[in-house]
Amino acid sequence: MPETATLNKEIKPHVSLVIPCYNEAKRIHILTAALKELELHHTFDFEVLVVDDGSTDTTVSQLGADAFLNELTEKGKFRLIVSLANGGKGAALRQGVLAANGDYILTLDADMSTHPLQLEKWRDSLGGTFNAKEILIGSRPHPESKLQEKPSRKFIGIIFNFYVRMFSELTVKDSQCGFKLYPADIAKKLFDTMKVMGWAHDVEILYKAQLLGYKITEMPVVWDVRDNSKVSVIRDSVKMFIQILKISLYVRFTWKKQIYGNR
């Protein structure tokens, strides 16, 4: 399996799935199982880009040796992009988004907390099509969402959303659900200029999208948090406060000024 970011320009799938990975060796079987279901039941063309963010475990070797993923590679439906150093979730997503060939780009987590076939339900609920000018984001507070998550994760989400609303003008109720669908041209524009390369990148992306006037619609998800969570309530709450403050100051006083100054 080629571990390269080289693009095949002949491949033009409808949806590019961009999945960041970092030390996910214990959960690769979950990822591949979900992709097998997608391959069996999908009704749209797709490609999968897994971006390894400098893993120090056997994530890359497992992905490279997986028979099913090699079959997808031969069909032009799978690419593994490997970074030598850990740059953060945002950096991994940026690399995948900019390498994607699809008309739409779906970002989702390697633990498959939301199954990729959720996209089928979204499309059905929207009349069988997506809007080329609209960003769809998974929203756990959505009244139709079905959640199975640990109390610590839910508490972290509440804290994060409180910080976002305190320091930014972002109006969405859930910026951090990893399951998001972007029209490709919008995604590439937003991610290409991204400054925050860590896990809080979503706030910057959505904040900019809102300021640029893109429609952002929160959609229901089935959300099932897996074991081996990397979240720490105390540690990550402090990180959240610092990250959100930095992002809000940057977008509000630097990026926003540049945008409106050019109009």
N, C-alpha and C positions, 0 to 999 in steps of 0.2 A: 504494500500500500504506500503510495507516494506521500511523503511528509513535506508538503510544499505549498506555497501560496500561489503558485502559477495558475492562471485562469485558463479555462477552456472556453473560448469565445463562442463556440458552436452550441454550448449548453445554455438554454434560456428557459429555465423552469418558471412556473407561475409564482411559487413561494419558496424563498430561501429560509431554512431553519438555521439560525445561528446559536450555537450552544457553547458557552465558555466552560472550560474544565480546569480544575486545579486539585490535584491529589484526590481523585475520585475513584481510585482502584477498587474500593469496596462496593461501589455502586454502579460500575460499568454494566453489570448485568441488568440493572433497572433501565438504564438508557437504551441498551440494545433491544430489550424486550418491548419497550414503547415504540421504537422505530420499526420493529417487525410488525407490530399491529398497524402502524401507519401505512406501511408498504402493502399490507393486505386489504385495508379498508379505505384508503384515501380516494377522493374523487377529484383531486387537483394535482397538477404536476408539481414536483418538489425536488429540491436538493437539500442536503444536510451539510453544514460546515461546522465541525467541532474544532474549537480553538483551544489548544492546551496552553495554559498560562504558566509554563515553567515548572510543571509538576516534578516532585522529587521521589514519587513512588512509581509504581508500575503502570500508571494510567496510559502512557503512550504506547508501551509495548503491548498491553492488552487490546487497545484499540486497533493497533496495527496487525495483530494476529487474529482478530475476530473474523470468522468465515463469512458471516452475514454482511458485515460492513465491507468486506472485500468484494462481495457480490454487488453491493450498491455502488462501490467505486467503479467496477467494470461497466455498470449501467450509466455512469456519469452522474450518479445521485449522491455521492459522498466524497467529501474532502476533509483531510486532517491537516490542520495548520498548527505547527509547533513553534512556540516561542522558547528561546533558551533561558530567559530570565522571567521572573514573576513580575508582571506590571500592574496587576489588579484586574478585577472583573470588567471594569469599564474599558480598559486597554484591550482586553481580549475581545470584547464585543465590538469595539471599534474596528479591530483588524478583520473580524469576520464580516461585519456590515460592509466595509469598503471592498471586500473581495467577493461579495455575493453577486449573483447574476439574475436573481428573480425580479419579477415586477413588484412583489411585496416581500418584506423581510419580517420574519417572526423570530423574536428573541425569546428564549426559554432556558430554564435552568437544567443542569445536567442530572439532577435527582428526579426530574420529571414530576415535580410537585403538581404541576398541571400537565395533563397528557396532551400531546400535539393534536390528537383528534378533537380536542376542544374547539379547534379552529373550524371544523365542520359544523358544529352547533352554532358558532357565531355566524357563519355564512348563511345557514338556513334561517336563522332569526332575522337576518338583514335582507331577506328576499332572494337569496342565492347569489349575491355578489358583494364585492367590497367597493367602497368609495375611494377613488384614487387621490383624494385630498383629505382623507380622514385617518387619524391615528386611533387604533383601538387598543385599550389597555385592560388587562385583567384587574378586577377590583374585588378584593375579599369582603369589604363592607356592603357590596351590592346585595340587595334583598334576595336575589335568586341564586347567590353563590352558596356552595356547600363546602364547609370547612372541616378539616380534621387536623388540628395543630396543637402543639403543647402550649400551656399557659404562658411559659416564658417567651415564646415566639410572639404570641398575641400581645403580651405586655410591651415587648420591644416595638411592635408595629404601632401601638397606641402612642408611645413616647415619640417615635420618629415622626408620625403624622402631626403631633403637637408642635414639634420643632419646625416642621415645614410650614405650617400655617402661621406660626409666630414670626418667622424671619423672612418668608417669601410671600409673593402674591399668587402662588400656585393654588388653584382651586380644587384640584382633583382630591378625592378622598383616600386614594391608595396609589402612591407613586412607586412603591417598591415591589409590587408583584412582578416577577420576572417575565411573565407571559404578555408580550406586547407585539402588535402587528403594525408595521409602518409601510406606507407606499415607499418603494425603493428610493425614489429621488429625494423624498423628504428625509428618510433615514440617513442617507449618505451626506446630505447637507448638514444635518444636526450632529452626527457623529464625527464628521471630518473636522469640525471646529471645537470639539469637546476638550475641555481642560481637566476635568476631574476623571481620573483613571481608576479610582477605587469603586467600592460597592455603592457609593452614594451618587454615582453618575446619573441615575434616573432623574433626580431632581433637576440637575442642570439641563438635561435633554428636554424634559417636559416643560420646564420653566421657559426655555427658549422657544419651544414650539408654541406655547401659549402667547408669548409676546409677538411672535411672527404671524399670529392669527390663524394657525392651523386648528381645525376642529379636533378635539380630543374627547373620545367617548369611552366611558367606563362600562365594561362588560362583565357578566357573571362568569365565574370559574368554579370548577371542582378542584379544591386545593387540599392536597394531602402531603403534609410535611414528613419527610423520611427520617429515619434514625441517623445517628452520627452528626447531629446538628453542630455547626461551627459557631453558633451564636452564644455570647456571654452577656447576660443582662447588664451587669455593672460596667464591664469594659466597653461594650458596644454602645451603651447609652452615652457615655462620655465622648466616644468617637463621633457619634451621631451629632451631638451638640456642636462640636468643633467643625465638622464637615459641613453641616447645613448653614452655619454662620458664614463660613468662607464662601460657599457657593452663592448664597444670597447676596453677599456684599459684591462679589465678582459680577454676577449677572445684573444686579440692580445699578451699580455705579460704573461699571466698565463696559460690559457687553451691551447693555441696554442703551447707554449713551452713544456707543458707536452706531447702533442700528438706527436710532431715531435722529442721530446727527447727520446720517446720510440721506434722510428722506426730504 
